């Protein structure tokens, strides 16, 4: 093999190793994105459940227990706590997605 062939061969091997590593990283990233998607869906489900509880509570306040079950002791505090925790989680996930979007937009030549 000539020196040029040796150099090209070494470059090819190095590039192939990069490709394997990148593909592994892509697959891991896709798995993480799926987890993020699942987390967003779960958060949406929590929001819907919280909205239902708020509506029940508002109905009970406005019309008494004839229209909606009475709020159990501690429910309001628990829901306020859950809402605050959900807000923190929401802010973190949205910040991460916004950072990813900036990176993707920059890579797309935008």
Secondary structure, DSSP 8 states (H G I E B T S, - for coil): --HHHHHHHHHHHHHHHHHHHHHHHHHHHHHHHHHHHHHHHHHHHHHHHHHHHHHHHHHHHHHGGGTS----TTHHHHHHHHHHHHHHHHHHHHHHHHHHHHHHHHHTT-
